[in-house]
Amino acid sequence: MRVLVTDADTPLAQALLPALCGRPGIEAVAGIALEPPRFEHPRFRALEADYRDAAAYSLLAGYDALVHLGRVRDEAGPDAL
């Protein structure tokens, strides 16, 4: 199985990536994020891209599962409402 993880530069992803890479049956894990994740493993590949951009949709090809850890990025800040 090949797994793609979004927002792979987050603390949650940093905890999840080693578990995915060490799991039998998972042959490859890719992490997509705006900044390259600080994680290294022979089964892991970092993808620096914005998954909100339609051009990044092609990165989904070839993966069997998607772990979406995306979060809302509030550009206006918490007091905007």
Backbone torsions as a table, in degrees:
resi	resn	phi	psi	omega
1	MET	NA	142.6	177.6
2	ARG	-114.7	129.0	-172.9
3	VAL	-121.7	135.6	174.7
4	LEU	-112.7	130.3	-178.8
5	VAL	-115.3	126.4	176.1
6	THR	-88.0	159.2	-177.4
7	ASP	50.0	48.8	-175.1
8	ALA	-71.2	-2.1	178.4
9	ASP	-95.7	3.8	-178.6
10	THR	-84.8	159.8	176.4
11	PRO	-58.6	-37.8	178.4
12	LEU	-62.0	-45.0	179.0
13	ALA	-64.7	-38.3	179.9
14	GLN	-63.3	-27.3	174.6
15	ALA	-80.8	-32.5	-176.3
16	LEU	-80.5	-38.0	-174.2
17	LEU	-56.8	-45.9	178.2
18	PRO	-61.5	-36.6	179.5
19	ALA	-66.1	-42.3	179.0
20	LEU	-65.9	-45.4	-177.7
21	CYS	-66.2	-27.3	-179.8
22	GLY	-90.4	-2.8	-175.8
23	ARG	-83.3	128.9	175.9
24	PRO	-61.2	142.3	179.3
25	GLY	94.7	-15.5	175.3
26	ILE	-100.4	112.0	-175.5
27	GLU	-88.8	-25.4	-178.9
28	ALA	-153.6	144.5	177.0
29	VAL	-132.3	132.5	174.5
30	ALA	-121.8	146.2	178.4
31	GLY	-123.5	125.5	179.2
32	ILE	-106.8	134.4	-179.3
33	ALA	-162.1	163.5	177.3
34	LEU	-69.2	-34.3	176.0
35	GLU	-115.0	142.4	-179.4
36	PRO	-61.1	132.3	177.6
37	PRO	-64.3	148.5	177.2
38	ARG	-94.0	68.2	-179.3
39	PHE	-144.5	137.6	178.0
40	GLU	-132.0	135.4	176.8
41	HIS	-164.0	146.6	179.9
42	PRO	-58.4	-27.5	-179.8
43	ARG	-90.2	-2.4	-173.3
44	PHE	-104.8	141.8	176.5
45	ARG	-132.5	126.9	178.9
46	ALA	-90.7	135.0	177.5
47	LEU	-121.1	116.9	179.7
48	GLU	-93.9	105.1	-178.0
49	ALA	-164.4	165.4	176.0
50	ASP	-102.6	107.8	-176.5
51	TYR	-67.4	-11.4	176.3
52	ARG	-76.5	-14.4	179.7
53	ASP	-86.2	129.6	-178.4
54	ALA	-57.7	-27.9	179.6
55	ALA	-64.7	-23.0	-179.3
56	ALA	-81.5	-10.7	-177.9
57	TYR	-59.4	-29.4	-179.4
58	SER	-65.1	-19.5	178.9
59	LEU	-67.9	-18.2	-179.3
60	LEU	-71.9	-22.5	-176.4
61	ALA	-60.1	134.9	175.5
62	GLY	91.7	-0.4	178.7
63	TYR	-104.7	145.5	-178.9
64	ASP	-92.6	-23.9	-176.3
65	ALA	-144.1	149.5	177.0
66	LEU	-124.1	126.2	173.3
67	VAL	-107.6	105.1	-175.3
68	HIS	-93.6	105.9	179.0
69	LEU	-104.1	16.9	-177.5
70	GLY	-58.0	149.1	179.3
71	ARG	-131.1	159.9	177.4
72	VAL	-77.8	126.2	177.9
73	ARG	-100.2	105.3	-176.9
74	ASP	-86.7	99.0	-177.9
75	GLU	-67.3	-26.3	-175.0
76	ALA	-82.7	-18.6	-179.2
77	GLY	96.1	168.0	-173.1
78	PRO	-70.3	-19.0	-177.9
79	ASP	-92.7	5.7	-175.5
80	ALA	-69.0	-25.4	-179.4
81	LEU	-84.5	NA	NA
